[in-house]
Amino acid sequence: MLNKIKKILSKITGCNADNISGDTLIKDIEGWDSLKHIKIILAIEETFDIVFKSSEIENFTDVNSIVFLLQDKS
């Protein structure tokens, strides 16, 4: 799951997936901005066939927070 998230982040932001770990803070991902944030959320929802609540999205602080939420929704 982490690798899929890293690929999505890399594809949308243009950063190197090798530079992303579970502990990487969202704000520290090169190329991340508000528009890409929306694109990333949509790509994750489509890839994993889920829908996030607004309150869930607000809790994304690092890559692991996305992974843990996806695991909870699976």
PyMOL Python script that loads the backbone (N, CA, C, O; Angstrom):
from pymol import cmd

cmd.read_pdbstr("""\
ATOM      1  N   MET A   1       0.824  -1.188   0.000  1.00  0.00           N
ATOM      2  CA  MET A   1       0.000   0.000   0.000  1.00  0.00           C
ATOM      3  C   MET A   1       0.876   1.262   0.000  1.00  0.00           C
ATOM      4  O   MET A   1       0.605   2.215  -0.731  1.00  0.00           O
ATOM      5  N   LEU A   2       1.915   1.255   0.820  1.00  0.00           N
ATOM      6  CA  LEU A   2       2.810   2.410   0.881  1.00  0.00           C
ATOM      7  C   LEU A   2       3.432   2.688  -0.480  1.00  0.00           C
ATOM      8  O   LEU A   2       3.542   3.845  -0.886  1.00  0.00           O
ATOM      9  N   ASN A   3       3.835   1.645  -1.183  1.00  0.00           N
ATOM     10  CA  ASN A   3       4.450   1.841  -2.496  1.00  0.00           C
ATOM     11  C   ASN A   3       3.478   2.450  -3.493  1.00  0.00           C
ATOM     12  O   ASN A   3       3.875   3.283  -4.308  1.00  0.00           O
ATOM     13  N   LYS A   4       2.212   2.051  -3.445  1.00  0.00           N
ATOM     14  CA  LYS A   4       1.214   2.643  -4.334  1.00  0.00           C
ATOM     15  C   LYS A   4       1.040   4.125  -4.031  1.00  0.00           C
ATOM     16  O   LYS A   4       0.943   4.945  -4.944  1.00  0.00           O
ATOM     17  N   ILE A   5       1.001   4.466  -2.742  1.00  0.00           N
ATOM     18  CA  ILE A   5       0.867   5.865  -2.338  1.00  0.00           C
ATOM     19  C   ILE A   5       2.078   6.660  -2.820  1.00  0.00           C
ATOM     20  O   ILE A   5       1.929   7.764  -3.345  1.00  0.00           O
ATOM     21  N   LYS A   6       3.262   6.108  -2.643  1.00  0.00           N
ATOM     22  CA  LYS A   6       4.479   6.783  -3.082  1.00  0.00           C
ATOM     23  C   LYS A   6       4.461   7.025  -4.588  1.00  0.00           C
ATOM     24  O   LYS A   6       4.880   8.088  -5.046  1.00  0.00           O
ATOM     25  N   LYS A   7       3.983   6.056  -5.361  1.00  0.00           N
ATOM     26  CA  LYS A   7       3.903   6.215  -6.816  1.00  0.00           C
ATOM     27  C   LYS A   7       2.931   7.324  -7.189  1.00  0.00           C
ATOM     28  O   LYS A   7       3.210   8.120  -8.086  1.00  0.00           O
ATOM     29  N   ILE A   8       1.792   7.380  -6.506  1.00  0.00           N
ATOM     30  CA  ILE A   8       0.810   8.436  -6.767  1.00  0.00           C
ATOM     31  C   ILE A   8       1.420   9.799  -6.450  1.00  0.00           C
ATOM     32  O   ILE A   8       1.326  10.728  -7.252  1.00  0.00           O
ATOM     33  N   LEU A   9       2.043   9.915  -5.283  1.00  0.00           N
ATOM     34  CA  LEU A   9       2.657  11.183  -4.880  1.00  0.00           C
ATOM     35  C   LEU A   9       3.729  11.606  -5.872  1.00  0.00           C
ATOM     36  O   LEU A   9       3.803  12.774  -6.256  1.00  0.00           O
ATOM     37  N   SER A  10       4.551  10.667  -6.280  1.00  0.00           N
ATOM     38  CA  SER A  10       5.623  10.956  -7.218  1.00  0.00           C
ATOM     39  C   SER A  10       5.079  11.402  -8.571  1.00  0.00           C
ATOM     40  O   SER A  10       5.560  12.374  -9.154  1.00  0.00           O
ATOM     41  N   LYS A  11       4.089  10.693  -9.055  1.00  0.00           N
ATOM     42  CA  LYS A  11       3.513  11.009 -10.365  1.00  0.00           C
ATOM     43  C   LYS A  11       2.903  12.405 -10.377  1.00  0.00           C
ATOM     44  O   LYS A  11       3.078  13.147 -11.344  1.00  0.00           O
ATOM     45  N   ILE A  12       2.197  12.768  -9.328  1.00  0.00           N
ATOM     46  CA  ILE A  12       1.485  14.045  -9.312  1.00  0.00           C
ATOM     47  C   ILE A  12       2.399  15.215  -8.957  1.00  0.00           C
ATOM     48  O   ILE A  12       2.286  16.288  -9.551  1.00  0.00           O
ATOM     49  N   THR A  13       3.298  15.021  -8.001  1.00  0.00           N
ATOM     50  CA  THR A  13       4.153  16.134  -7.580  1.00  0.00           C
ATOM     51  C   THR A  13       5.446  16.236  -8.380  1.00  0.00           C
ATOM     52  O   THR A  13       6.071  17.296  -8.425  1.00  0.00           O
ATOM     53  N   GLY A  14       5.845  15.142  -9.008  1.00  0.00           N
ATOM     54  CA  GLY A  14       7.096  15.139  -9.750  1.00  0.00           C
ATOM     55  C   GLY A  14       8.316  14.849  -8.890  1.00  0.00           C
ATOM     56  O   GLY A  14       9.445  14.891  -9.378  1.00  0.00           O
ATOM     57  N   CYS A  15       8.097  14.557  -7.614  1.00  0.00           N
ATOM     58  CA  CYS A  15       9.225  14.246  -6.727  1.00  0.00           C
ATOM     59  C   CYS A  15       9.647  12.791  -6.926  1.00  0.00           C
ATOM     60  O   CYS A  15       8.899  11.989  -7.486  1.00  0.00           O
ATOM     61  N   ASN A  16      10.830  12.468  -6.469  1.00  0.00           N
ATOM     62  CA  ASN A  16      11.356  11.114  -6.572  1.00  0.00           C
ATOM     63  C   ASN A  16      10.724  10.249  -5.484  1.00  0.00           C
ATOM     64  O   ASN A  16      10.808  10.586  -4.303  1.00  0.00           O
ATOM     65  N   ALA A  17      10.101   9.152  -5.862  1.00  0.00           N
ATOM     66  CA  ALA A  17       9.444   8.257  -4.901  1.00  0.00           C
ATOM     67  C   ALA A  17      10.428   7.705  -3.875  1.00  0.00           C
ATOM     68  O   ALA A  17      10.036   7.386  -2.752  1.00  0.00           O
ATOM     69  N   ASP A  18      11.698   7.591  -4.247  1.00  0.00           N
ATOM     70  CA  ASP A  18      12.706   7.083  -3.315  1.00  0.00           C
ATOM     71  C   ASP A  18      12.955   8.044  -2.155  1.00  0.00           C
ATOM     72  O   ASP A  18      13.498   7.653  -1.121  1.00  0.00           O
ATOM     73  N   ASN A  19      12.556   9.302  -2.333  1.00  0.00           N
ATOM     74  CA  ASN A  19      12.739  10.306  -1.279  1.00  0.00           C
ATOM     75  C   ASN A  19      11.558  10.368  -0.319  1.00  0.00           C
ATOM     76  O   ASN A  19      11.548  11.185   0.601  1.00  0.00           O
ATOM     77  N   ILE A  20      10.563   9.510  -0.528  1.00  0.00           N
ATOM     78  CA  ILE A  20       9.356   9.510   0.299  1.00  0.00           C
ATOM     79  C   ILE A  20       9.350   8.259   1.169  1.00  0.00           C
ATOM     80  O   ILE A  20       9.577   7.150   0.687  1.00  0.00           O
ATOM     81  N   SER A  21       9.090   8.454   2.449  1.00  0.00           N
ATOM     82  CA  SER A  21       8.919   7.323   3.368  1.00  0.00           C
ATOM     83  C   SER A  21       7.597   7.519   4.096  1.00  0.00           C
ATOM     84  O   SER A  21       6.923   8.531   3.907  1.00  0.00           O
ATOM     85  N   GLY A  22       7.236   6.574   4.907  1.00  0.00           N
ATOM     86  CA  GLY A  22       6.006   6.697   5.680  1.00  0.00           C
ATOM     87  C   GLY A  22       6.028   7.886   6.618  1.00  0.00           C
ATOM     88  O   GLY A  22       4.988   8.473   6.916  1.00  0.00           O
ATOM     89  N   ASP A  23       7.219   8.240   7.085  1.00  0.00           N
ATOM     90  CA  ASP A  23       7.361   9.345   8.031  1.00  0.00           C
ATOM     91  C   ASP A  23       7.481  10.714   7.364  1.00  0.00           C
ATOM     92  O   ASP A  23       7.542  11.734   8.050  1.00  0.00           O
ATOM     93  N   THR A  24       7.516  10.742   6.040  1.00  0.00           N
ATOM     94  CA  THR A  24       7.650  12.014   5.336  1.00  0.00           C
ATOM     95  C   THR A  24       6.417  12.877   5.582  1.00  0.00           C
ATOM     96  O   THR A  24       5.284  12.447   5.368  1.00  0.00           O
ATOM     97  N   LEU A  25       6.662  14.092   6.032  1.00  0.00           N
ATOM     98  CA  LEU A  25       5.564  15.033   6.249  1.00  0.00           C
ATOM     99  C   LEU A  25       5.046  15.527   4.909  1.00  0.00           C
ATOM    100  O   LEU A  25       5.814  15.774   3.980  1.00  0.00           O
ATOM    101  N   ILE A  26       3.733  15.667   4.827  1.00  0.00           N
ATOM    102  CA  ILE A  26       3.104  16.130   3.592  1.00  0.00           C
ATOM    103  C   ILE A  26       3.720  17.452   3.144  1.00  0.00           C
ATOM    104  O   ILE A  26       4.022  17.635   1.964  1.00  0.00           O
ATOM    105  N   LYS A  27       3.903  18.367   4.087  1.00  0.00           N
ATOM    106  CA  LYS A  27       4.418  19.696   3.752  1.00  0.00           C
ATOM    107  C   LYS A  27       5.855  19.658   3.240  1.00  0.00           C
ATOM    108  O   LYS A  27       6.322  20.627   2.641  1.00  0.00           O
ATOM    109  N   ASP A  28       6.558  18.556   3.469  1.00  0.00           N
ATOM    110  CA  ASP A  28       7.950  18.438   3.040  1.00  0.00           C
ATOM    111  C   ASP A  28       8.115  17.759   1.686  1.00  0.00           C
ATOM    112  O   ASP A  28       9.236  17.634   1.194  1.00  0.00           O
ATOM    113  N   ILE A  29       7.025  17.320   1.080  1.00  0.00           N
ATOM    114  CA  ILE A  29       7.116  16.661  -0.224  1.00  0.00           C
ATOM    115  C   ILE A  29       7.266  17.735  -1.294  1.00  0.00           C
ATOM    116  O   ILE A  29       6.410  18.605  -1.457  1.00  0.00           O
ATOM    117  N   GLU A  30       8.365  17.648  -2.007  1.00  0.00           N
ATOM    118  CA  GLU A  30       8.671  18.627  -3.045  1.00  0.00           C
ATOM    119  C   GLU A  30       7.558  18.652  -4.095  1.00  0.00           C
ATOM    120  O   GLU A  30       7.141  17.606  -4.592  1.00  0.00           O
ATOM    121  N   GLY A  31       7.087  19.844  -4.425  1.00  0.00           N
ATOM    122  CA  GLY A  31       6.070  19.999  -5.454  1.00  0.00           C
ATOM    123  C   GLY A  31       4.644  19.949  -4.948  1.00  0.00           C
ATOM    124  O   GLY A  31       3.711  20.161  -5.723  1.00  0.00           O
ATOM    125  N   TRP A  32       4.448  19.672  -3.659  1.00  0.00           N
ATOM    126  CA  TRP A  32       3.099  19.584  -3.091  1.00  0.00           C
ATOM    127  C   TRP A  32       2.524  20.984  -2.953  1.00  0.00           C
ATOM    128  O   TRP A  32       3.161  21.860  -2.368  1.00  0.00           O
ATOM    129  N   ASP A  33       1.331  21.205  -3.484  1.00  0.00           N
ATOM    130  CA  ASP A  33       0.611  22.457  -3.285  1.00  0.00           C
ATOM    131  C   ASP A  33      -0.869  22.132  -3.170  1.00  0.00           C
ATOM    132  O   ASP A  33      -1.254  20.964  -3.235  1.00  0.00           O
ATOM    133  N   SER A  34      -1.701  23.148  -2.999  1.00  0.00           N
ATOM    134  CA  SER A  34      -3.124  22.900  -2.741  1.00  0.00           C
ATOM    135  C   SER A  34      -3.822  22.221  -3.921  1.00  0.00           C
ATOM    136  O   SER A  34      -4.680  21.363  -3.714  1.00  0.00           O
ATOM    137  N   LEU A  35      -3.474  22.587  -5.138  1.00  0.00           N
ATOM    138  CA  LEU A  35      -4.094  21.954  -6.303  1.00  0.00           C
ATOM    139  C   LEU A  35      -3.660  20.492  -6.417  1.00  0.00           C
ATOM    140  O   LEU A  35      -4.477  19.614  -6.696  1.00  0.00           O
ATOM    141  N   LYS A  36      -2.399  20.247  -6.204  1.00  0.00           N
ATOM    142  CA  LYS A  36      -1.911  18.863  -6.266  1.00  0.00           C
ATOM    143  C   LYS A  36      -2.469  18.042  -5.112  1.00  0.00           C
ATOM    144  O   LYS A  36      -2.665  16.833  -5.245  1.00  0.00           O
ATOM    145  N   HIS A  37      -2.723  18.690  -3.988  1.00  0.00           N
ATOM    146  CA  HIS A  37      -3.340  18.001  -2.849  1.00  0.00           C
ATOM    147  C   HIS A  37      -4.679  17.394  -3.282  1.00  0.00           C
ATOM    148  O   HIS A  37      -4.967  16.234  -2.989  1.00  0.00           O
ATOM    149  N   ILE A  38      -5.479  18.182  -3.973  1.00  0.00           N
ATOM    150  CA  ILE A  38      -6.780  17.704  -4.458  1.00  0.00           C
ATOM    151  C   ILE A  38      -6.585  16.563  -5.452  1.00  0.00           C
ATOM    152  O   ILE A  38      -7.279  15.549  -5.380  1.00  0.00           O
ATOM    153  N   LYS A  39      -5.649  16.724  -6.372  1.00  0.00           N
ATOM    154  CA  LYS A  39      -5.382  15.671  -7.357  1.00  0.00           C
ATOM    155  C   LYS A  39      -4.924  14.379  -6.683  1.00  0.00           C
ATOM    156  O   LYS A  39      -5.309  13.283  -7.092  1.00  0.00           O
ATOM    157  N   ILE A  40      -4.105  14.520  -5.654  1.00  0.00           N
ATOM    158  CA  ILE A  40      -3.610  13.350  -4.924  1.00  0.00           C
ATOM    159  C   ILE A  40      -4.757  12.633  -4.224  1.00  0.00           C
ATOM    160  O   ILE A  40      -4.858  11.408  -4.292  1.00  0.00           O
ATOM    161  N   ILE A  41      -5.616  13.386  -3.557  1.00  0.00           N
ATOM    162  CA  ILE A  41      -6.769  12.790  -2.871  1.00  0.00           C
ATOM    163  C   ILE A  41      -7.641  12.040  -3.876  1.00  0.00           C
ATOM    164  O   ILE A  41      -8.041  10.903  -3.628  1.00  0.00           O
ATOM    165  N   LEU A  42      -7.933  12.675  -5.000  1.00  0.00           N
ATOM    166  CA  LEU A  42      -8.770  12.032  -6.022  1.00  0.00           C
ATOM    167  C   LEU A  42      -8.108  10.771  -6.576  1.00  0.00           C
ATOM    168  O   LEU A  42      -8.780   9.762  -6.790  1.00  0.00           O
ATOM    169  N   ALA A  43      -6.808  10.822  -6.806  1.00  0.00           N
ATOM    170  CA  ALA A  43      -6.092   9.653  -7.330  1.00  0.00           C
ATOM    171  C   ALA A  43      -6.095   8.504  -6.325  1.00  0.00           C
ATOM    172  O   ALA A  43      -6.256   7.344  -6.703  1.00  0.00           O
ATOM    173  N   ILE A  44      -5.917   8.826  -5.053  1.00  0.00           N
ATOM    174  CA  ILE A  44      -5.942   7.785  -4.020  1.00  0.00           C
ATOM    175  C   ILE A  44      -7.337   7.181  -3.918  1.00  0.00           C
ATOM    176  O   ILE A  44      -7.485   5.963  -3.823  1.00  0.00           O
ATOM    177  N   GLU A  45      -8.353   8.028  -3.938  1.00  0.00           N
ATOM    178  CA  GLU A  45      -9.733   7.525  -3.871  1.00  0.00           C
ATOM    179  C   GLU A  45     -10.033   6.607  -5.049  1.00  0.00           C
ATOM    180  O   GLU A  45     -10.650   5.555  -4.880  1.00  0.00           O
ATOM    181  N   GLU A  46      -9.598   7.004  -6.236  1.00  0.00           N
ATOM    182  CA  GLU A  46      -9.851   6.188  -7.427  1.00  0.00           C
ATOM    183  C   GLU A  46      -9.061   4.879  -7.377  1.00  0.00           C
ATOM    184  O   GLU A  46      -9.602   3.817  -7.686  1.00  0.00           O
ATOM    185  N   THR A  47      -7.815   4.947  -6.999  1.00  0.00           N
ATOM    186  CA  THR A  47      -6.958   3.759  -6.954  1.00  0.00           C
ATOM    187  C   THR A  47      -7.472   2.722  -5.968  1.00  0.00           C
ATOM    188  O   THR A  47      -7.464   1.524  -6.253  1.00  0.00           O
ATOM    189  N   PHE A  48      -7.922   3.192  -4.796  1.00  0.00           N
ATOM    190  CA  PHE A  48      -8.335   2.277  -3.734  1.00  0.00           C
ATOM    191  C   PHE A  48      -9.853   2.141  -3.621  1.00  0.00           C
ATOM    192  O   PHE A  48     -10.358   1.472  -2.719  1.00  0.00           O
ATOM    193  N   ASP A  49     -10.574   2.779  -4.541  1.00  0.00           N
ATOM    194  CA  ASP A  49     -12.037   2.702  -4.596  1.00  0.00           C
ATOM    195  C   ASP A  49     -12.677   3.043  -3.243  1.00  0.00           C
ATOM    196  O   ASP A  49     -13.472   2.277  -2.699  1.00  0.00           O
ATOM    197  N   ILE A  50     -12.309   4.197  -2.729  1.00  0.00           N
ATOM    198  CA  ILE A  50     -12.860   4.691  -1.466  1.00  0.00           C
ATOM    199  C   ILE A  50     -13.203   6.168  -1.618  1.00  0.00           C
ATOM    200  O   ILE A  50     -12.861   6.794  -2.621  1.00  0.00           O
ATOM    201  N   VAL A  51     -13.877   6.714  -0.619  1.00  0.00           N
ATOM    202  CA  VAL A  51     -14.151   8.147  -0.568  1.00  0.00           C
ATOM    203  C   VAL A  51     -13.774   8.635   0.825  1.00  0.00           C
ATOM    204  O   VAL A  51     -14.211   8.078   1.832  1.00  0.00           O
ATOM    205  N   PHE A  52     -12.964   9.676   0.865  1.00  0.00           N
ATOM    206  CA  PHE A  52     -12.579  10.264   2.141  1.00  0.00           C
ATOM    207  C   PHE A  52     -13.597  11.304   2.573  1.00  0.00           C
ATOM    208  O   PHE A  52     -14.181  11.997   1.739  1.00  0.00           O
ATOM    209  N   LYS A  53     -13.808  11.412   3.878  1.00  0.00           N
ATOM    210  CA  LYS A  53     -14.584  12.505   4.448  1.00  0.00           C
ATOM    211  C   LYS A  53     -13.644  13.700   4.586  1.00  0.00           C
ATOM    212  O   LYS A  53     -12.429  13.532   4.698  1.00  0.00           O
ATOM    213  N   SER A  54     -14.210  14.905   4.578  1.00  0.00           N
ATOM    214  CA  SER A  54     -13.385  16.110   4.742  1.00  0.00           C
ATOM    215  C   SER A  54     -12.570  16.055   6.024  1.00  0.00           C
ATOM    216  O   SER A  54     -11.402  16.442   6.044  1.00  0.00           O
ATOM    217  N   SER A  55     -13.185  15.577   7.082  1.00  0.00           N
ATOM    218  CA  SER A  55     -12.488  15.507   8.372  1.00  0.00           C
ATOM    219  C   SER A  55     -11.299  14.552   8.318  1.00  0.00           C
ATOM    220  O   SER A  55     -10.307  14.755   9.018  1.00  0.00           O
ATOM    221  N   GLU A  56     -11.393  13.517   7.495  1.00  0.00           N
ATOM    222  CA  GLU A  56     -10.287  12.573   7.362  1.00  0.00           C
ATOM    223  C   GLU A  56      -9.119  13.213   6.614  1.00  0.00           C
ATOM    224  O   GLU A  56      -7.957  13.030   6.978  1.00  0.00           O
ATOM    225  N   ILE A  57      -9.442  13.954   5.577  1.00  0.00           N
ATOM    226  CA  ILE A  57      -8.406  14.601   4.771  1.00  0.00           C
ATOM    227  C   ILE A  57      -7.624  15.606   5.608  1.00  0.00           C
ATOM    228  O   ILE A  57      -6.415  15.758   5.435  1.00  0.00           O
ATOM    229  N   GLU A  58      -8.310  16.283   6.506  1.00  0.00           N
ATOM    230  CA  GLU A  58      -7.657  17.277   7.363  1.00  0.00           C
ATOM    231  C   GLU A  58      -6.614  16.643   8.274  1.00  0.00           C
ATOM    232  O   GLU A  58      -5.709  17.329   8.747  1.00  0.00           O
ATOM    233  N   ASN A  59      -6.728  15.351   8.524  1.00  0.00           N
ATOM    234  CA  ASN A  59      -5.800  14.653   9.419  1.00  0.00           C
ATOM    235  C   ASN A  59      -4.554  14.129   8.716  1.00  0.00           C
ATOM    236  O   ASN A  59      -3.705  13.507   9.355  1.00  0.00           O
ATOM    237  N   PHE A  60      -4.428  14.367   7.417  1.00  0.00           N
ATOM    238  CA  PHE A  60      -3.242  13.925   6.695  1.00  0.00           C
ATOM    239  C   PHE A  60      -2.069  14.826   7.072  1.00  0.00           C
ATOM    240  O   PHE A  60      -2.008  15.986   6.663  1.00  0.00           O
ATOM    241  N   THR A  61      -1.154  14.290   7.843  1.00  0.00           N
ATOM    242  CA  THR A  61       0.027  15.052   8.245  1.00  0.00           C
ATOM    243  C   THR A  61       1.300  14.476   7.639  1.00  0.00           C
ATOM    244  O   THR A  61       2.246  15.201   7.332  1.00  0.00           O
ATOM    245  N   ASP A  62       1.302  13.165   7.475  1.00  0.00           N
ATOM    246  CA  ASP A  62       2.437  12.491   6.858  1.00  0.00           C
ATOM    247  C   ASP A  62       1.911  11.336   6.006  1.00  0.00           C
ATOM    248  O   ASP A  62       0.713  11.055   5.995  1.00  0.00           O
ATOM    249  N   VAL A  63       2.798  10.689   5.310  1.00  0.00           N
ATOM    250  CA  VAL A  63       2.390   9.610   4.406  1.00  0.00           C
ATOM    251  C   VAL A  63       1.754   8.463   5.184  1.00  0.00           C
ATOM    252  O   VAL A  63       0.783   7.866   4.721  1.00  0.00           O
ATOM    253  N   ASN A  64       2.291   8.151   6.357  1.00  0.00           N
ATOM    254  CA  ASN A  64       1.708   7.075   7.164  1.00  0.00           C
ATOM    255  C   ASN A  64       0.260   7.352   7.545  1.00  0.00           C
ATOM    256  O   ASN A  64      -0.538   6.419   7.633  1.00  0.00           O
ATOM    257  N   SER A  65      -0.094   8.605   7.772  1.00  0.00           N
ATOM    258  CA  SER A  65      -1.482   8.910   8.138  1.00  0.00           C
ATOM    259  C   SER A  65      -2.434   8.537   7.005  1.00  0.00           C
ATOM    260  O   SER A  65      -3.572   8.140   7.254  1.00  0.00           O
ATOM    261  N   ILE A  66      -1.976   8.663   5.773  1.00  0.00           N
ATOM    262  CA  ILE A  66      -2.786   8.243   4.621  1.00  0.00           C
ATOM    263  C   ILE A  66      -2.881   6.718   4.596  1.00  0.00           C
ATOM    264  O   ILE A  66      -3.964   6.160   4.420  1.00  0.00           O
ATOM    265  N   VAL A  67      -1.756   6.059   4.770  1.00  0.00           N
ATOM    266  CA  VAL A  67      -1.719   4.591   4.751  1.00  0.00           C
ATOM    267  C   VAL A  67      -2.607   4.012   5.849  1.00  0.00           C
ATOM    268  O   VAL A  67      -3.388   3.095   5.594  1.00  0.00           O
ATOM    269  N   PHE A  68      -2.494   4.541   7.065  1.00  0.00           N
ATOM    270  CA  PHE A  68      -3.288   4.024   8.187  1.00  0.00           C
ATOM    271  C   PHE A  68      -4.779   4.201   7.942  1.00  0.00           C
ATOM    272  O   PHE A  68      -5.572   3.313   8.257  1.00  0.00           O
ATOM    273  N   LEU A  69      -5.161   5.337   7.384  1.00  0.00           N
ATOM    274  CA  LEU A  69      -6.577   5.562   7.097  1.00  0.00           C
ATOM    275  C   LEU A  69      -7.068   4.585   6.029  1.00  0.00           C
ATOM    276  O   LEU A  69      -8.173   4.052   6.136  1.00  0.00           O
ATOM    277  N   LEU A  70      -6.261   4.352   5.016  1.00  0.00           N
ATOM    278  CA  LEU A  70      -6.637   3.382   3.983  1.00  0.00           C
ATOM    279  C   LEU A  70      -6.787   1.985   4.574  1.00  0.00           C
ATOM    280  O   LEU A  70      -7.695   1.245   4.197  1.00  0.00           O
ATOM    281  N   GLN A  71      -5.911   1.626   5.487  1.00  0.00           N
ATOM    282  CA  GLN A  71      -6.011   0.315   6.132  1.00  0.00           C
ATOM    283  C   GLN A  71      -7.294   0.215   6.950  1.00  0.00           C
ATOM    284  O   GLN A  71      -7.934  -0.836   6.974  1.00  0.00           O
ATOM    285  N   ASP A  72      -7.671   1.295   7.617  1.00  0.00           N
ATOM    286  CA  ASP A  72      -8.914   1.308   8.395  1.00  0.00           C
ATOM    287  C   ASP A  72     -10.136   1.168   7.500  1.00  0.00           C
ATOM    288  O   ASP A  72     -11.136   0.568   7.895  1.00  0.00           O
ATOM    289  N   LYS A  73     -10.057   1.725   6.288  1.00  0.00           N
ATOM    290  CA  LYS A  73     -11.200   1.703   5.380  1.00  0.00           C
ATOM    291  C   LYS A  73     -11.287   0.399   4.589  1.00  0.00           C
ATOM    292  O   LYS A  73     -12.302   0.128   3.947  1.00  0.00           O
ATOM    293  N   SER A  74     -10.235  -0.400   4.633  1.00  0.00           N
ATOM    294  CA  SER A  74     -10.218  -1.654   3.861  1.00  0.00           C
ATOM    295  C   SER A  74     -10.975  -2.750   4.565  1.00  0.00           C
ATOM    296  O   SER A  74     -11.059  -3.867   4.055  1.00  0.00           O
TER     297      SER A  74
END
""", "prot")
cmd.dss("prot")
cmd.show_as("cartoon", "prot")
cmd.util.cbc("prot")
cmd.orient("prot")
